Amino acid sequence: PVDYESRSSYSFSVEVLNPIVDPRFLRRGPFKDRASIRVAVLDADEPPRFSRSRYHMDVSENCPPACTVGRVSAVDPDTGLTNNIRFSIDPQSDPEALFRISSETGLITTAMELDREREHWHNITVIATQRDNPSQVSRVLVFIETLDLNDNAPELDRQYTTALCDSSNAGQVVQVLRAIDRDEGGNDSTVYFSIPPESGVALNFSVRDSGG
């Protein structure tokens, strides 16, 4: 295949010759000829070309709407211009409409706050359309990672129901409680347990920390 944007013409020579010559006419030679050939490559309209085959971006969770995620770019390979491209997000790849994109600049922003604990990755498809020829369309995948913020309080790993005999001695273990932190790396951090002093049971029970 030939590519107009890489090379618009080719020049070469073609030689034709007579492989068998009657000896009686050798003095009339040479029995060959040569011609110069120039082939011009015609320009065909091609779809926009993104600067990358795929994009990886990230954004912090709980970032307010209109928070910047990143930018995609594309060029019209026929002209080398970028102002002939219109960007959009394939709605099927973003059914909740969590993101917006500037049709002029390709800047991607959030449309609402994101929650990493609900969804860590968002994979959307960005469409680039040639303005003067809407049939020329390209698509690219954009992988958006939601970065974690320490925005979740620890919580017990389950609901506890505990029974205790009325003859139990002081210092007896009643129940071992465990807590979890849904933030990234939260289970590696220390969780502290306590009974509020104003609670009526603070006179009867105490909590001893043992690393969460």
N, C-alpha and C positions, 0 to 999 in steps of 0.2 A: 504493500500500500504506500501511497505518496501522501505527504502532508503539506498543504499550501503554506502553513505558518512556518514550517521548517525550511522549505525550499520551493520557490515558485516556478522554477524552470530547470530543464536538463538539456545538455547539449552533448552529442556524440556523433561519431562517423560510422557510416555503413558502407561496406565494400562489396561489390558484386564482381564475380570473375567467371570465366569460362573454364571449367576443369579439364576439358578435352579440346585440344587445338589441332586442327589439320596441319601437318608439317608444311604443307605447300603455302600456308599463309602466315608462317611465323614472323616474316619480316613486316607484316602489317600490325603487329602487336604494339603495346601490351593489350591483352584481351581481358581487361578489367576496368572498372570505373569506381569512383568513390563519391559519396554525397554526404553533406553535413546535415544533421537532423537536430532540430530544436523542438523540445516538447514543453509546452506551457501548461502548468497545473492550474486548473480552474478552482477558485475558492468556493467551498461549500459551507453553508451556514451550520455551525456546530453549537451544541448546548453550552451553557456556562460551565466553567471549570473552577471547582473549589480549591482553595490553597492547600487543603489537607484531605486525605482520603477518609478521615474520621476525626472527631474532636472530643477531647476530654476536658471537662470544666468542673468546678466545684463552687459551692455556695454554702454559707453557714445557715443552719436551721434557725427559725424564728427571726430571720432577716425580714424587715418590713417590706411590703409590696413596692415594686419598682427597684428592688435591689439588683445591682449589676451582677450577671452571671459570667458573661464572656461575649466574644464576638466571632462571627464567621465572616469569611470574605470569599469572593468569587470574581472571576474575570471573564469577559467575552473573548474567547480565543481568536475570533475573527478580526477583532479591532484592537485587542489589548486594553480595552477600557473597562472600568468598573461601574461607571454611572449608568450603564444600560441594564443593570440587574435589579430585580425586585425580589425580596426575600419574604418567606412566609413559613409557618410551622404547619406540618401535616396534622390536622385535627385528630386523626385516628391515632396518632402516636402520643397525643396529649389530651385524652378525653376529658380530664378535669380542668383543662385550660389553666394549668399552673404557671405557664410561662408565656411571655410575649416577645416578639422580635420586631425591631425597626425594619420596615420594608426598604428603607434607603441605605442604612448603614450596617445591617446585620447584627446589631447589638441585641443580645438576649437578656431579658430582665424577668424577675419573678412577678407574678400577678397576685400572689397571696403568700402568707407565711408557710414554710415547709416544716415538717416534723420528721426528723431522722428516725425516731423510734417507730414511726408508722411506715416510712418508706425510705430506704437508704439510697437507692439509685433511681434516676429518672432517665429513660432513654427516649429521646425525641428525634424526629426526622425534620430537617430543614430543607425547604424547597427554594431553589434559585430559578427564576424565570426571566427570559430575555424580553425586555419591554416591547421592542419593535417586532418580535416574533414569538408570541406566547406558546407556540408549539415546541420551542426549544427550552427544555426543562431538565434540571439536574437535581439530585437528592444526595444528602449526606447525613450520616448518623452523628448525633451529639449525645455523649454520655455525661450526665450531670450527677456528681456525687454530693450528697447532703452531708456537710461536716457537722460533727457533734458539738453541742454546747451542754455544759453541766446544768441542765434545767429540770431534772427529775429528782424529787426527794426519794430517799430510800423507802421501801415498803416491805412488809412481811411477806415471806414467800408463800404463805397460805393463811387461812383463818384457823385459829387455834381454839380448841375446847379442852379444858383441863379439869380433872377431878382431883380433890385433895381430902385426905382423911382428917377429921377434926383432932385426931391424936398425934398429928405430925409434929416432929421436933423442930425447933428453930435451926435454921441452916440447911434444912433438907431441900434438895433440888426439886422444884415443882414442874418446870417445863423448860426445855431448851428452845429458844426462839432464833430464827434465822431471817436475815433481811437480804434483799436484792436491790441493786441500783441499775436501772435500765439504760443509763448513759454508757457510752463507749468507754470501756476500761473501768466502769464504776465498781465492778466486783473486786477490783484490785485495791480499792480505797477502803479506809477504815470506817465502819459504821458504829456509832455510839448509842447505847440504849440507856434510858433512864425513866423513872416514874416521877411525874411532876410532884413537887413537894406539897402542893395544895390538894393533891388527890387524897381521897379518904382511905385508899388502900396503902398509902405510903407508910402507914404505921405498922402494917402487917407483912408487907413484902418488900424485897429489895432486888435489884438487878445487878448482876456482875458481868462486866464486859469480857468477852473472850474472842476478840477479833472478828466481830460481825455475826 
